[in-house]
Amino acid sequence: MTYLQYIASFQWLFLVGSILVLTSYIFSELRTTRKFAVFVLFTGALLQNLFLIQADPFLGYWDEEFHALVAKNMLQKPFYP
């Protein structure tokens, strides 16, 4: 699987999130369902952020492993990372 195929498999997250964010604007203009508009906006933003997290396949594992190794070494030698 290439990187573009990987991104395309999560593209629906961004599209649905964008539609929800735009829909929340319509609901907020109706002024009768403000709480629902905030909920829709929150859900849309969450889906867009999930897409951005999935867009970088190396961020999750490699980054966390590196920071865990630095923290382990800092426990042994506090001021020498």
N, C-alpha and C positions, 0 to 999 in steps of 0.2 A: 504494500500500500504506500503510495507516494504521499508527500506532505499535502498536496492539493486535494487528494481524495480524502485524507484525514480531516482537513478543514471543512470540506463539503459535507461530511457526515454530521457535523455539528452546526451547519449553517442555519438550520431551522430554529435553533435557539435564538439567534440574532434577529431573524425575521419576525418570529412571534413576539419577541421582546419589544421590537420597534413598533409593531402594530399595537401592542398593549400600551406603550408609552403615548402614542398618538391618540389612542382611544381615551386614555385618562384625561387628556386635554378636553375632549368633547364632553366627557362626564362632568368635568369641573366647570365648564361653561353653563351647564344646565342648572347649576347651583342648588339642586335638590338632593344630590347624592354625593356630597363631598367625601364622606368616609369611604364610599365605594371607589371614588376616583383615586384617592390616596392608595387604597389597596391595589388597584389595577396598576398604578404607577410603580409601586414597590415591586410587584410581581414582574413587570416588564423590565425594570432595572436589574432585578436579580437574574433574569434569564439572559440579559445582555452580558452581565458580568460572568456568568457561567460559561458563555461562549468565549469570552476573552481568556478565561482561565484555561479552557480546553485548547485554545489556539496555540499555546506554547507547550509542546509536549515534553520539553526538557526542564521546565521550571519546577514541576512538582517533586520529582524524585531526586534529581541531581542537586538542586539547590538546597533541599532539606538535608540531604546526606552531608553536604559540605559544611553547613552550619552546625550540624550535630558533631562533626569531627572537630571543628574549631572549639566548640563548647567543651568537649571532652578534654582537649589539650589545655584549655584555659583552666580547668579544674586542677590539672597537675602542675602547670606553670602559669600562675595568674596573669603576669604582665608580659608574657611572651606567646603570642598566638601562633 
